[in-house]
Amino acid sequence: MRNSRRLLLFAAMLIPAWAYGASYTCVSLEYPPLIRTGDDGKPEGLAVELVSRVFRQLGHTLKVEIYPWARSLELVRTGQADCVFTAYRSPDREQFLDFSNEPIVPQIVYLYARKDSKIAFDGNLDSLKGLRVGTAHKVLYGARFEEARSRLDIYEAPTIELIFQKLAHGRVDVVPSNVYTATATLAALGLRDSSGPVVKLPTPVEIVPSFIGFSKQRKLTALRDGFDAEFRKMLASGECRQLFEKYRIESTAELARFFERSR
């Protein structure tokens, strides 16, 4: 009996801590409709619900907190938070984050401009030289834009809402944004394309996969792998597609390829 107990204890010691039901904290920014503060003050949105479901299926509890993006990145870099989403991959971020192998949301980045500006964009980012390009602090917009960033006249604002307000008032000329967040933010600010002063330029900049990243300080690589496995199940079952439909994310060819890649 004593030996059996020792064997059970030894076996339990071999099971990693992440495998037990545990509580984790993920951080993000105000990024509707993916992440936003609800009327009750709690985080909600497509990505919040998606990530929370994966953690719940793994037997864990997830707390999501919303901060300015620079603060969120610092919290995971120093290990004060366990994970961050939705984040683009970059060499700098890979120094302190274990990114999921599975992208959780594909984001289509467009440029936005004032309706009266007559700015044309054909996909060549060098054509933006001489224009004031507005970005949100520490937010990335895909490899093509980041490669061109040093050649552009960049004006930063602390939040996505503020940079769109600057665009509406003519303080910047163009703003890059994923189409989901731009649509939701412009609507909330009363600047919706059809009736407001801001329009989406028709040619996309890039289609960028976004991920959940786990703090390397917290040593959560095994949890990351468990997340990937569970997310693939949700993708194959159609549960992910249903969530996108719930949040009225417009169906596109890019989304169709995203949903079909696990089949």
C-alpha angles and dihedrals in degrees: 000000000000091000091049090054091050091051091050091049091048091049091050090052090057093058110091118241092243090064092067121076103275141162121249135181122222124187133203144152133260097279111153134230088017096046127004141146109260127220088265091056093252125120115259139160143102097298093041092054093043095050093041091054092052092051091047091051088052089054096253136123118233128202116194121202127187122218137151106291096249090054092049092053091048091051093056093040091058095039095247088123128035102221146359133209151226095016134157116229119248134162090249094052092046088065090071105017134070099211121208112256088224117070107227100199129019109218123203110208120209135171120247125204141168114281091234095049099085089211113163125202124189098177096277107119092195086070086073092068110123092027126105105245115201121210137169116249114273093354115133123212104198136289096286094053094042091052089054096041096095090056094052133081099246124196114188130204127188094243142024091243092056095049091052090049089053089051092050090052094047097249091124128026104216137012126197117217142152108263096240095057095039092053093049095043095048090049092050091050093047091247100114113161098245097055107012134076095259126083136182114242108233102233114077120228096214145323105243127190114222127204147188112254125205121211112255088208088065094049095227101152092123090052088050090054091049089050091053093051094049093044090054089055091053090049093050093046094054093245092122092052090051091054092052089051091048090057092044095242106175113250113243137169088256092055091047090056090047092055095043098049094090095052 
